[in-house]
Amino acid sequence: MITTDILIIGAGPVGLFTVFEAGLLKLRCHLIDALPQAGGQCSEIYPKKPIYDIPGFPSVLAGDLIDNLMEQIAPFKPGFTLGESAVTIDETEDNQFIVTTDRGTKHKAPVVAIAGGLGVFTPRKPPIANINDFEDKGIKYIVKDPEEFRNQKVVISGGGDTALDWTIYFVEELNCDVTMVHRSQSFRGHLDSVQKVMNMAEAGKLKLMMDSEVVGLNGSQQLDEVVIKTKSGEMIHQKLDTWLPLFGLTPKLGPIADWGLEIEKGAIVVDNSTDYRTNRDGIYAIGDVNHYEGKLKLILCGFHEATIMCQSAFKRIHPDKNNVLKYTTVNGVNGFE
Ligand SMILES: Cc1cc2nc3c(=O)[nH]c(=O)nc-3n(C[C@H](O)[C@H](O)[C@H](O)COP(=O)(O)OP(=O)(O)OC[C@H]3O[C@@H](n4cnc5c(N)ncnc54)[C@H](O)[C@@H]3O)c2cc1C
């Protein structure tokens, strides 16, 4: 059981900044995120786009903002459970919460801060009837630990940056036998990556099948082969270890919607006149995931919400202690002893 003071669900920019504000109050944090990396939308959707409305930064790449936040919170040594979704919440007799993930990891804390953004990023699945039968039995939608694919025979489907980047990495770093299958004639990814994949295909380092798509899956316990339909209508049966359909991820609020929280417009209703508390005592919602009148889904608004919420969490965790607001310029950033 992982124990902490504030359990943060969602390691997007708002969840990360919560660690900093909590750290100033000497509260420990642990973050859960369904994605294999921290950063939420900034890392997953637009890491190379500049953001212009972060105070003090005339322009900052979304990916760099996340790197900076990770550096800023490092002194407070947050814990991370990555690549796992928070699915259930139970309340104990001593007013604590136990949050369990889809992989069974249990976390216990007196305060839960939901910073789940638009929700869990869920893979876009191709419409193949028996696809669910082979999930984690030869099909992976996200590469969490690349090493598990070393020396494998893999088929990668998709035409965006994720598919291109992993194709290059699997060939160059993991010694994989890669077939890349893309249903269109052109890619959507960065030109450099597209060129690199083309060059690798020409040099015989990978097999590239354009205008083609995986339409069938065969195997008994484990996926044995995929059936690839080519432009001419030919059906190719290809043996493999793993198929990676990398068609992108779409967010869904998911199991949190069943936690007894008031939901409006697909977001968690909070009281913004106080401290972003939900209708359940001890559970807060901050950032894109919450809803109140006048809500703006902006990073800087989430940072503000996190700051106010941490003050309230402090009072809940230490009802007998008085907290006096101190400037960081005066007090510095004191990590945990
Ligand atoms: C293309 C684009 C451009 C943008 N430009 C700007 C801009 O210029 N300025 C600006 O301020 N904002 C911008 N935004 C919006 C900004 O990215 C969001 O406001 C911000 O990411 C919200 O942060 P968050 O931490 O609340 O949520 P998110 O970044 O969405 O992170 C939430 C995290 O929670 C995780 N999660 C959710 N549910 C669970 C669960 N049950 N278990 C485990 N993990 C879970 C998700 O995997 C995700 O990683 C832009 C957004 C997009 C898509």
The ligand as an SDF file (V2000), in Angstrom:
LIG
                    3D

 53 58  0  0  0  0  0  0  0  0999 V2000
   -3.5750   21.5840  -28.7750 C   0  0  0  0  0  0  0  0  0  0  0  0
   -3.7990   22.2260  -27.4310 C   0  0  0  0  0  0  0  0  0  0  0  0
   -3.2860   23.4820  -27.1960 C   0  0  0  0  0  0  0  0  0  0  0  0
   -3.4680   24.0910  -25.9330 C   0  0  0  0  0  0  0  0  0  0  0  0
   -2.9460   25.3230  -25.7250 N   0  0  0  0  0  0  0  0  0  0  0  0
   -3.0600   25.8910  -24.4870 C   0  0  0  0  0  0  0  0  0  0  0  0
   -2.5100   27.1780  -24.2200 C   0  0  0  0  0  0  0  0  0  0  0  0
   -1.9510   27.8230  -25.1090 O   0  0  0  0  0  0  0  0  0  0  0  0
   -2.6340   27.6850  -22.9480 N   0  0  0  0  0  0  0  0  0  0  0  0
   -3.2800   27.0030  -21.9520 C   0  0  0  0  0  0  0  0  0  0  0  0
   -3.3340   27.4810  -20.8250 O   0  0  0  0  0  0  0  0  0  0  0  0
   -3.8470   25.7960  -22.1950 N   0  0  0  0  0  0  0  0  0  0  0  0
   -3.7530   25.2240  -23.4370 C   0  0  0  0  0  0  0  0  0  0  0  0
   -4.3380   24.0100  -23.6820 N   0  0  0  0  0  0  0  0  0  0  0  0
   -5.1210   23.3900  -22.5950 C   0  0  0  0  0  0  0  0  0  0  0  0
   -4.1820   22.7660  -21.5540 C   0  0  0  0  0  0  0  0  0  0  0  0
   -3.3540   21.7950  -22.1540 O   0  0  0  0  0  0  0  0  0  0  0  0
   -5.0240   22.1760  -20.4350 C   0  0  0  0  0  0  0  0  0  0  0  0
   -5.7370   23.2090  -19.8200 O   0  0  0  0  0  0  0  0  0  0  0  0
   -4.1160   21.4860  -19.4170 C   0  0  0  0  0  0  0  0  0  0  0  0
   -3.4070   20.4040  -19.9970 O   0  0  0  0  0  0  0  0  0  0  0  0
   -4.9490   20.9720  -18.2620 C   0  0  0  0  0  0  0  0  0  0  0  0
   -4.0710   20.3880  -17.3580 O   0  0  0  0  0  0  0  0  0  0  0  0
   -4.5830   19.2580  -16.3470 P   0  0  0  0  0  0  0  0  0  0  0  0
   -3.3660   18.8930  -15.5480 O   0  0  0  0  0  0  0  0  0  0  0  0
   -5.7940   19.7470  -15.6580 O   0  0  0  0  0  0  0  0  0  0  0  0
   -5.0670   18.0420  -17.2560 O   0  0  0  0  0  0  0  0  0  0  0  0
   -4.3610   17.1880  -18.3970 P   0  0  0  0  0  0  0  0  0  0  0  0
   -3.2310   17.8830  -19.0160 O   0  0  0  0  0  0  0  0  0  0  0  0
   -5.4780   16.7360  -19.2760 O   0  0  0  0  0  0  0  0  0  0  0  0
   -3.7960   15.9320  -17.5880 O   0  0  0  0  0  0  0  0  0  0  0  0
   -4.6680   15.0560  -16.9610 C   0  0  0  0  0  0  0  0  0  0  0  0
   -3.9930   13.7270  -16.7520 C   0  0  0  0  0  0  0  0  0  0  0  0
   -4.8450   12.9280  -15.9340 O   0  0  0  0  0  0  0  0  0  0  0  0
   -4.7290   11.5800  -16.3480 C   0  0  0  0  0  0  0  0  0  0  0  0
   -5.9300   10.8740  -15.8790 N   0  0  0  0  0  0  0  0  0  0  0  0
   -7.2230   11.1900  -16.0650 C   0  0  0  0  0  0  0  0  0  0  0  0
   -8.0330   10.3270  -15.4390 N   0  0  0  0  0  0  0  0  0  0  0  0
   -7.2230    9.4150  -14.8460 C   0  0  0  0  0  0  0  0  0  0  0  0
   -7.4320    8.2550  -14.0740 C   0  0  0  0  0  0  0  0  0  0  0  0
   -8.6650    7.8210  -13.7550 N   0  0  0  0  0  0  0  0  0  0  0  0
   -6.3550    7.5430  -13.6530 N   0  0  0  0  0  0  0  0  0  0  0  0
   -5.0970    7.9400  -13.9670 C   0  0  0  0  0  0  0  0  0  0  0  0
   -4.8350    9.0310  -14.7070 N   0  0  0  0  0  0  0  0  0  0  0  0
   -5.8840    9.7580  -15.1380 C   0  0  0  0  0  0  0  0  0  0  0  0
   -4.6160   11.6650  -17.8590 C   0  0  0  0  0  0  0  0  0  0  0  0
   -3.9570   10.5190  -18.3740 O   0  0  0  0  0  0  0  0  0  0  0  0
   -3.7720   12.9470  -18.0220 C   0  0  0  0  0  0  0  0  0  0  0  0
   -2.3950   12.6470  -18.1570 O   0  0  0  0  0  0  0  0  0  0  0  0
   -4.1900   23.4160  -24.9180 C   0  0  0  0  0  0  0  0  0  0  0  0
   -4.7050   22.1350  -25.1640 C   0  0  0  0  0  0  0  0  0  0  0  0
   -4.5210   21.5420  -26.4060 C   0  0  0  0  0  0  0  0  0  0  0  0
   -5.0770   20.1760  -26.6570 C   0  0  0  0  0  0  0  0  0  0  0  0
  1  2  1  0
  2  3  1  0
  2 52  2  0
  3  4  2  0
  4  5  1  0
  4 50  1  0
  5  6  2  0
  6  7  1  0
  6 13  1  0
  7  8  2  0
  7  9  1  0
  9 10  1  0
 10 11  2  0
 10 12  1  0
 12 13  2  0
 13 14  1  0
 14 15  1  0
 14 50  1  0
 15 16  1  0
 16 17  1  0
 16 18  1  0
 18 19  1  0
 18 20  1  0
 20 21  1  0
 20 22  1  0
 22 23  1  0
 23 24  1  0
 24 25  2  0
 24 26  1  0
 24 27  1  0
 27 28  1  0
 28 29  2  0
 28 30  1  0
 28 31  1  0
 31 32  1  0
 32 33  1  0
 33 34  1  0
 33 48  1  0
 34 35  1  0
 35 36  1  0
 35 46  1  0
 36 37  1  0
 36 45  1  0
 37 38  2  0
 38 39  1  0
 39 40  1  0
 39 45  2  0
 40 41  1  0
 40 42  2  0
 42 43  1  0
 43 44  2  0
 44 45  1  0
 46 47  1  0
 46 48  1  0
 48 49  1  0
 50 51  2  0
 51 52  1  0
 52 53  1  0
M  END
$$$$
